[in-house]
Amino acid sequence: MKKLEIIIRPEKFEDLKKILVDMKVSGMNISNVMGYGNQMGYVEQYRGVVYNVNLVPKMKVEVIVRDAKVDTILARIADVLPTGNVGDGKVFVYECLDAMRIRTGAKGEDAL
């Protein structure tokens, strides 16, 4: 099993959700986060005052998936989510050693 940590633009969440539902990913955790990468934030002017906004709003979606689905999910994300602009996001892939469904005690992939 793998854990995918997907950091995206908030406006791309519905597209990502459709990909995950189509791939029959059974659950996800979603967080609103702030951060910056290569874009380093942006400059905004309000009532004549210039502000440097160093942190940009993003969404973090975390899912645990079977190993066999990882490459397909990554390919779909790479095909659907890019805008072509800096700040589209990143996907981090981690090894998931085990999982347990608390209600039933099911472990491993059966917990998904």
TORSETI-642744 format. One record per residue: residue in one letter; x, y, z of N, C-alpha, C, CB in turn; residue number from 1. Coordinates in steps of 0.1 Angstrom, whole numbers, plus 2048, in hexadecimal, padded with zeros to 3 digits. Glycine has a CB too. Example, Ala and Ser with C-alpha at 12.3 -4.5 7.8 and 13.67 -1.06 7.14 Angstrom:
<atoms>
ATOM  r   nX   nY   nZ  caX  caY  caZ   cX   cY   cZ  cbX  cbY  cbZ    k
ATOM  a  884  7C7  84E  87B  7D3  84E  884  7DF  84E  871  7D3  85A    1
ATOM  s  880  7EA  847  889  7F5  847  881  800  84F  88D  7FA  839    2
</atoms>
This chain:
<atoms>
ATOM  r   nX   nY   nZ  caX  caY  caZ   cX   cY   cZ  cbX  cbY  cbZ    k
ATOM  m  808  7F4  800  800  800  800  809  80C  800  7F6  800  80C    1
ATOM  k  804  817  7FA  80B  824  7FA  801  82F  7FF  80F  827  7EB    2
ATOM  k  808  839  805  801  845  809  804  850  7FF  804  849  818    3
ATOM  l  7FA  856  7F9  7FC  861  7F0  7F8  86E  7F7  7F4  85F  7E3    4
ATOM  e  802  877  7F8  7FF  884  7FE  7FF  88E  7F2  80A  888  809    5
ATOM  i  7F3  893  7EE  7F2  89B  7E2  7EF  8A9  7E6  7E6  895  7D9    6
ATOM  i  7F8  8B2  7E2  7F6  8C1  7E5  7F2  8C8  7D8  803  8C7  7EB    7
ATOM  i  7E6  8CE  7D8  7E1  8D4  7CC  7DB  8E1  7CE  7D6  8CA  7C6    8
ATOM  r  7D8  8E8  7C3  7D0  8F5  7C3  7C2  8F1  7C8  7D0  8FC  7B5    9
ATOM  p  7BC  8F9  7D1  7AE  8F6  7D5  7A4  8F5  7CA  7AA  901  7DF   10
ATOM  e  7A6  8FC  7BF  79C  8FC  7B4  79D  8EF  7AC  79E  907  7AB   11
ATOM  k  7A7  8E7  7AF  7A9  8DA  7A8  7A4  8CE  7B0  7B8  8D8  7A4   12
ATOM  f  79F  8D1  7BC  79A  8C6  7C4  790  8BD  7BE  795  8CB  7D2   13
ATOM  e  786  8C3  7B8  77B  8BB  7B2  780  8B1  7A7  770  8C4  7AC   14
ATOM  d  78A  8B6  79F  790  8AE  795  798  8A2  79B  79A  8B6  78C   15
ATOM  l  79F  8A5  7A6  7A6  89A  7AD  79C  890  7B3  7AF  8A0  7B8   16
ATOM  k  792  895  7B9  788  88D  7BF  782  883  7B5  77D  895  7C6   17
ATOM  k  77F  888  7A9  77A  880  79E  783  875  79B  776  888  792   18
ATOM  i  790  878  79A  79B  86E  797  79A  863  7A1  7A9  875  796   19
ATOM  l  79A  867  7AE  79B  85D  7B9  78E  855  7B9  79D  864  7C6   20
ATOM  v  783  85B  7B7  776  853  7B7  776  849  7AB  76A  85C  7B6   21
ATOM  d  77A  84E  79F  77B  845  794  785  839  796  780  84D  787   22
ATOM  m  78F  83C  79E  799  831  7A1  795  829  7AD  7A7  837  7A3   23
ATOM  k  788  82B  7B2  783  824  7BD  78C  824  7C9  781  815  7B9   24
ATOM  v  791  830  7CC  798  833  7D8  78E  835  7E3  7A2  83F  7D7   25
ATOM  s  78F  82D  7EE  783  82C  7F7  783  837  801  784  81F  7FE   26
ATOM  g  78D  83F  803  78C  84A  80D  797  854  80B  78D  844  81B   27
ATOM  m  796  85F  811  7A0  86A  810  79F  873  81C  79F  871  803   28
ATOM  n  7AA  879  81F  7AA  884  829  7AE  890  822  7B4  880  835   29
ATOM  i  7A7  89B  826  7A9  8A8  81F  7AD  8B3  829  79D  8AC  817   30
ATOM  s  7B7  8BB  827  7BB  8C6  82F  7BD  8D2  827  7C7  8C3  837   31
ATOM  n  7B8  8DE  82C  7BC  8EA  826  7CA  8EE  82C  7B1  8F6  828   32
ATOM  v  7D3  8F1  824  7E1  8F4  828  7E6  901  821  7EB  8E8  825   33
ATOM  m  7F0  906  827  7F7  912  821  805  90E  81F  7F6  91F  82A   34
ATOM  g  80B  913  814  819  910  811  81E  918  805  81B  901  810   35
ATOM  y  82B  915  802  830  91A  7F5  83B  911  7F0  836  929  7F8   36
ATOM  g  83D  912  7E3  847  90A  7DD  84F  913  7D4  841  8FE  7D5   37
ATOM  n  850  910  7C7  858  918  7BE  851  925  7BC  859  911  7B1   38
ATOM  q  844  927  7BE  83D  933  7BB  840  93E  7C6  82E  931  7BB   39
ATOM  m  845  93A  7D2  849  943  7DD  83E  94D  7E0  856  94A  7D8   40
ATOM  g  832  94A  7DF  827  953  7E3  824  95D  7D8  82A  95A  7EF   41
ATOM  y  81E  968  7DB  81A  973  7D1  819  980  7D8  80D  96F  7CA   42
ATOM  v  819  98B  7D0  817  998  7D6  809  99D  7D3  821  9A2  7CF   43
ATOM  e  803  9A3  7DD  7F5  9A7  7DC  7F4  9B6  7E1  7EB  99E  7E4   44
ATOM  q  7EB  9BE  7DB  7EA  9CC  7DF  7DB  9CD  7E4  7ED  9D6  7D4   45
ATOM  y  7DA  9D3  7F0  7CD  9D6  7F6  7CD  9E4  7FC  7CA  9CB  801   46
ATOM  r  7C4  9EC  7F6  7C3  9FA  7FA  7D0  A02  7FA  7BD  9FB  809   47
ATOM  g  7D7  9FF  7EF  7E4  A06  7ED  7F0  A01  7F5  7E2  A14  7F1   48
ATOM  v  7EE  9F7  7FD  7F9  9F1  804  7FD  9E3  7FE  7F5  9EE  813   49
ATOM  v  80A  9E1  7FB  80F  9D5  7F5  812  9CB  800  81B  9D8  7EC   50
ATOM  y  80D  9BF  7FE  80F  9B4  807  816  9A9  800  801  9AF  80E   51
ATOM  n  820  9A3  806  826  996  801  81F  98B  808  835  996  804   52
ATOM  v  818  983  800  811  977  805  81A  96B  803  803  975  7FF   53
ATOM  n  821  966  80D  82B  95C  80C  825  94E  80C  835  95D  817   54
ATOM  l  819  94C  811  813  93F  812  807  93F  809  810  93B  820   55
ATOM  v  806  934  801  7FB  933  7F7  7F1  928  7FC  800  930  7E9   56
ATOM  p  7E4  92A  7FC  7DB  91F  800  7DB  913  7F6  7CD  925  800   57
ATOM  k  7DC  907  7FC  7DC  8FB  7F4  7D3  8F1  7FC  7EB  8F5  7F3   58
ATOM  m  7D0  8E6  7F5  7C9  8DB  7FC  7D3  8CF  7FC  7BC  8D7  7F4   59
ATOM  k  7D2  8C8  807  7DA  8BB  808  7D0  8B0  809  7E4  8BC  815   60
ATOM  v  7D1  8A6  800  7C9  89A  800  7D2  88E  803  7C1  899  7F2   61
ATOM  e  7CE  886  80D  7D6  87B  810  7CD  86E  80E  7DA  87B  81F   62
ATOM  v  7D2  865  807  7CB  858  804  7D5  84C  806  7C5  858  7F6   63
ATOM  i  7D0  841  809  7D7  834  80A  7D2  82C  7FE  7D7  82D  818   64
ATOM  v  7DB  827  7F6  7D6  81F  7EA  7DF  812  7E9  7D7  828  7DD   65
ATOM  r  7D9  809  7E1  7E0  7FD  7DE  7EC  800  7D5  7D7  7F2  7D8   66
ATOM  d  7F7  7F9  7D6  802  7FC  7CD  7FF  7FC  7BE  80D  7F1  7D0   67
ATOM  a  7F6  7F3  7BA  7F3  7F1  7AC  7EC  7FE  7A6  7EA  7E5  7AA   68
ATOM  k  7E6  806  7AF  7DF  812  7AA  7E8  81F  7A9  7D3  815  7B3   69
ATOM  v  7F3  81F  7AF  7FB  82B  7B1  7FF  831  7A4  808  828  7B9   70
ATOM  d  805  829  79B  809  82F  78E  7FE  835  786  810  824  786   71
ATOM  t  7F2  82E  786  7E7  833  77E  7E2  840  784  7DC  828  77E   72
ATOM  i  7E1  841  791  7DC  84D  798  7E6  858  795  7DB  84B  7A7   73
ATOM  l  7F3  856  796  7FD  860  793  7FB  865  784  80B  85B  796   74
ATOM  a  7F9  85C  77B  7F8  85F  76D  7EC  868  76B  7F8  853  764   75
ATOM  r  7E0  864  771  7D4  86C  770  7D6  87A  776  7C8  865  776   76
ATOM  i  7DC  87B  781  7DF  888  787  7E7  891  77E  7E6  887  795   77
ATOM  a  7F2  88B  778  7FB  892  76F  7F3  896  763  807  88A  76C   78
ATOM  d  7E9  88F  75F  7E2  892  752  7D7  89D  755  7DB  886  74D   79
ATOM  v  7D0  89C  760  7C4  8A5  763  7C7  8B2  76B  7BA  89D  76A   80
ATOM  l  7D0  8B1  774  7D1  8BC  77E  7DA  8C8  77A  7D6  8B8  78A   81
ATOM  p  7E4  8C6  771  7ED  8D2  76E  7E6  8DD  767  7F8  8CD  766   82
ATOM  t  7E9  8EA  76C  7E5  8F6  765  7F0  8FB  75C  7E0  900  76F   83
ATOM  g  7FC  8F6  75E  808  8FB  757  80F  906  75E  803  8FF  749   84
ATOM  n  809  90A  769  80F  915  771  816  910  77D  804  91F  775   85
ATOM  v  820  918  782  827  915  78E  81D  914  799  832  91F  792   86
ATOM  g  81E  90A  7A2  814  909  7AD  809  8FF  7AC  80E  916  7B0   87
ATOM  d  80B  8F6  7A1  801  8EC  79F  801  8E2  7AB  803  8E5  792   88
ATOM  g  80C  8E0  7B1  80C  8D7  7BD  816  8CB  7BB  7FE  8D1  7BF   89
ATOM  k  815  8C2  7C4  81E  8B6  7C4  817  8AA  7CA  82B  8B9  7CD   90
ATOM  v  81C  89E  7C7  817  892  7CC  823  88B  7D3  810  889  7C2   91
ATOM  f  822  887  7E0  82C  880  7E7  827  872  7E9  830  887  7F4   92
ATOM  v  82F  868  7E6  82B  85A  7E8  833  853  7F3  82D  852  7DA   93
ATOM  y  82C  84E  7FD  833  848  808  82F  839  809  82F  84F  815   94
ATOM  e  837  831  80F  834  823  812  82B  823  81E  841  81A  814   95
ATOM  c  820  81B  81D  817  819  828  819  80B  82D  808  81C  824   96
ATOM  l  81E  809  839  821  7FC  83E  815  7F3  841  82A  7FC  84A   97
ATOM  d  80B  7FA  847  7FF  7F2  84B  7F4  7FC  84E  802  7EA  858   98
ATOM  a  7E8  7F7  84F  7DC  7FF  852  7D2  7F6  85A  7D5  805  845   99
ATOM  m  7CA  7FC  862  7C0  7F4  869  7B3  7FC  869  7C5  7F1  877  100
ATOM  r  7A8  7F5  865  79B  7FB  867  796  7F9  875  790  7F5  85C  101
ATOM  i  794  804  87C  791  804  88A  784  7FC  88D  790  812  890  102
ATOM  r  77A  7FE  885  76D  7F8  888  76E  7E9  887  763  7FD  87E  103
ATOM  t  775  7E3  87D  775  7D5  87B  782  7CE  87F  772  7D2  86D  104
ATOM  g  78D  7D5  880  79A  7CF  883  7A1  7CA  877  798  7C4  88D  105
ATOM  a  79A  7CC  86B  7A1  7C8  85E  7AE  7CF  85C  797  7CB  852  106
ATOM  k  7B8  7C8  857  7C5  7CD  856  7CA  7CD  847  7CF  7C6  85F  107
ATOM  g  7D4  7D4  844  7DA  7D5  837  7D1  7DA  82D  7DF  7C7  833  108
ATOM  e  7D1  7D4  821  7C9  7D9  816  7BA  7D7  819  7CC  7D2  809  109
ATOM  d  7B7  7CD  822  7A9  7CB  825  7A3  7D6  82D  7A8  7BE  82E  110
ATOM  a  7AC  7DF  833  7A7  7EA  83B  7A3  7F6  831  7B2  7EF  844  111
ATOM  l  7A8  7F5  825  7A4  800  81B  796  7FE  817  7AE  800  80F  112
</atoms>
